[in-house]
């Protein structure tokens, strides 16, 4: 399995955002790669799922990619006085 941490600067957000991705060791070309998006809660960030769960074990035995974006305290929506997520 591979754990990737990607950081990108967004012009529209006027900040950098990080995304954590877990990929299985062997991606089977004859099967679609399943993707699980995990959205963190208010008191954590995208790395919490990697640090506090057994996602590594899950991806080791399945054809599953896990994506955990960091969205700060946006509640995953555009806010009138906040950033345009």
Secondary structure as the mmCIF struct_conf table of DSSP 4:
data_model
#
loop_
_struct_conf.conf_type_id
_struct_conf.id
_struct_conf.beg_label_comp_id
_struct_conf.beg_label_asym_id
_struct_conf.beg_label_seq_id
_struct_conf.end_label_comp_id
_struct_conf.end_label_asym_id
_struct_conf.end_label_seq_id
STRN STRN1 UNK A 2 UNK A 10
TURN_TY1_P TURN_TY1_P1 UNK A 11 UNK A 14
STRN STRN2 UNK A 15 UNK A 23
BEND BEND1 UNK A 25 UNK A 26
TURN_TY1_P TURN_TY1_P2 UNK A 29 UNK A 30
BEND BEND2 UNK A 31 UNK A 31
HELX_LH_PP_P HELX_LH_PP_P1 UNK A 32 UNK A 33
STRN STRN3 UNK A 34 UNK A 37
TURN_TY1_P TURN_TY1_P3 UNK A 42 UNK A 43
TURN_TY1_P TURN_TY1_P4 UNK A 46 UNK A 47
HELX_RH_AL_P HELX_RH_AL_P1 UNK A 48 UNK A 52
BEND BEND3 UNK A 53 UNK A 53
HELX_RH_AL_P HELX_RH_AL_P2 UNK A 55 UNK A 61
BEND BEND4 UNK A 62 UNK A 63
STRN STRN4 UNK A 64 UNK A 69
TURN_TY1_P TURN_TY1_P5 UNK A 72 UNK A 73
BEND BEND5 UNK A 74 UNK A 74
TURN_TY1_P TURN_TY1_P6 UNK A 75 UNK A 76
BEND BEND6 UNK A 77 UNK A 77
TURN_TY1_P TURN_TY1_P7 UNK A 80 UNK A 81
BEND BEND7 UNK A 82 UNK A 82
#
